[in-house]
């Protein structure tokens, strides 16, 4: 990890989706260290640095899937204070306009639907980091 790496908390219960997310970050040349948790309960522990996540780093951004076991993404998003400096990005399969509107109203910085093509997903990830979050510039 270099000093310019972005610390990402990825809240995702699906192993394949988690793999694609990491691959998209790499392909987009976003320097990031990704910490993945597989449900909302773990995400809240990570963010609050409790239990096994007592020494977890403070993430620079949180990517949250909405549909997860135990505690869903809505609860995680709702637990992040709106004035929190950590931006939350919803990354979900839901294309429902009402879900997008609700997530943004709850303080999500961005709402992304899981893309049907890998190239499109890479472009969405690059755009979020460069245009919306301003953390990283793609490497040449």
C-alpha positions as CSV (number, residue, x, y, z in Angstrom):
1,X,0.0,0.0,0.0
2,X,1.4,3.4,-0.9
3,X,0.5,6.7,0.7
4,X,-1.7,7.5,-2.2
5,X,-3.9,4.4,-2.0
6,X,-7.5,4.9,-1.3
7,X,-8.9,2.8,1.5
8,X,-12.2,1.2,0.4
9,X,-14.7,-0.7,2.5
10,X,-16.7,-2.9,0.2
11,X,-19.9,-4.3,1.7
12,X,-20.9,-7.2,-0.5
13,X,-22.2,-10.7,0.2
14,X,-21.6,-12.1,-3.3
15,X,-18.0,-13.4,-3.9
16,X,-18.3,-13.0,-7.7
17,X,-19.4,-9.4,-7.4
18,X,-16.6,-8.7,-4.9
19,X,-14.1,-10.2,-7.4
20,X,-15.4,-8.1,-10.2
21,X,-15.3,-4.9,-8.1
22,X,-11.6,-5.5,-7.3
23,X,-10.9,-6.3,-11.0
24,X,-12.7,-3.1,-12.1
25,X,-10.6,-1.0,-9.7
26,X,-7.4,-2.6,-11.0
27,X,-8.5,-2.1,-14.7
28,X,-9.5,1.5,-14.0
29,X,-6.1,2.0,-12.4
30,X,-7.5,3.2,-9.1
31,X,-4.8,2.8,-6.4
32,X,-6.9,1.3,-3.6
33,X,-6.7,-1.1,-0.7
34,X,-10.0,-2.9,-0.5
35,X,-11.4,-4.3,2.8
36,X,-14.5,-6.5,2.2
37,X,-17.2,-7.5,4.6
38,X,-20.0,-9.8,3.6
39,X,-23.0,-8.3,5.5
40,X,-24.2,-5.2,7.1
41,X,-23.5,-6.3,10.6
42,X,-19.9,-6.7,9.8
43,X,-19.9,-3.3,8.0
44,X,-21.2,-1.5,11.1
45,X,-18.6,-3.2,13.2
46,X,-15.9,-2.2,10.8
47,X,-17.1,1.4,10.6
48,X,-17.5,1.6,14.4
49,X,-14.2,-0.3,15.0
50,X,-15.8,-2.8,17.3
51,X,-15.3,-6.6,17.7
52,X,-12.9,-8.1,15.3
53,X,-12.6,-4.7,13.5
54,X,-11.2,-2.9,16.5
55,X,-8.0,-2.0,14.6
56,X,-9.6,-1.5,11.2
57,X,-8.5,1.6,9.2
58,X,-10.8,4.5,8.6
59,X,-12.1,4.0,5.0
60,X,-11.9,6.8,2.5
61,X,-15.1,5.5,0.8
62,X,-17.7,2.8,1.4
63,X,-19.3,0.9,-1.4
64,X,-22.6,-0.7,-0.2
65,X,-24.7,-3.4,-1.7
66,X,-28.3,-3.0,-0.6
67,X,-29.5,-6.6,-0.5
68,X,-27.5,-8.6,2.0
69,X,-28.1,-11.0,4.9
70,X,-28.4,-10.2,8.6
71,X,-28.3,-6.4,8.2
72,X,-29.1,-4.9,4.8
73,X,-27.4,-2.1,3.0
74,X,-30.2,0.3,3.8
75,X,-29.5,-0.1,7.5
76,X,-25.8,0.5,6.9
77,X,-26.4,3.6,4.8
78,X,-28.8,4.9,7.5
79,X,-26.3,4.3,10.2
80,X,-23.7,6.5,8.5
81,X,-24.1,10.1,9.8
82,X,-25.0,12.5,7.0
83,X,-22.2,14.8,8.0
84,X,-19.7,12.0,8.0
85,X,-16.7,12.7,5.8
86,X,-16.7,9.2,4.5
87,X,-18.7,9.1,1.3
88,X,-21.0,6.1,0.7
89,X,-21.7,4.8,-2.7
90,X,-24.5,2.3,-3.3
91,X,-23.6,-0.5,-5.7
92,X,-26.6,-2.7,-6.3
93,X,-28.6,-4.6,-8.9
94,X,-31.7,-2.5,-8.3
95,X,-32.6,-0.2,-11.1
96,X,-35.7,1.0,-9.3
97,X,-35.9,4.8,-9.5
98,X,-37.4,4.8,-6.0
99,X,-34.4,3.0,-4.6
100,X,-32.0,5.5,-6.2
101,X,-34.0,8.4,-4.9
102,X,-34.2,6.9,-1.4
103,X,-30.4,6.2,-1.3
104,X,-29.5,9.7,-2.4
105,X,-31.9,11.2,0.1
106,X,-30.2,9.0,2.8
107,X,-26.9,10.6,2.0
108,X,-25.3,8.3,-0.6
109,X,-22.8,10.2,-2.7
110,X,-23.6,8.1,-5.8
111,X,-25.9,5.3,-6.8
112,X,-24.5,2.7,-9.2
113,X,-26.2,-0.3,-10.7
114,X,-24.1,-3.4,-11.3
115,X,-23.3,-3.1,-15.0
116,X,-24.1,-5.7,-17.5
117,X,-20.6,-5.5,-19.1
118,X,-17.3,-5.4,-17.4
119,X,-16.0,-2.5,-19.6
120,X,-19.0,-0.4,-18.6
121,X,-18.5,-1.3,-15.0
122,X,-14.9,-0.2,-15.2
123,X,-15.9,3.1,-16.7
124,X,-18.5,3.7,-14.0
125,X,-16.0,3.0,-11.2
126,X,-13.4,5.3,-12.9
127,X,-16.0,8.1,-13.1
128,X,-17.1,7.7,-9.5
129,X,-13.5,7.9,-8.2
130,X,-12.3,10.7,-10.5
131,X,-15.4,12.8,-11.0
132,X,-17.4,12.3,-7.8
133,X,-14.9,11.4,-5.1
134,X,-11.8,13.1,-6.3
135,X,-9.5,10.5,-4.6
136,X,-7.5,9.2,-7.5
137,X,-6.5,9.9,-11.0
138,X,-6.2,7.0,-13.3
139,X,-2.6,6.1,-14.0
140,X,-1.2,6.5,-17.5
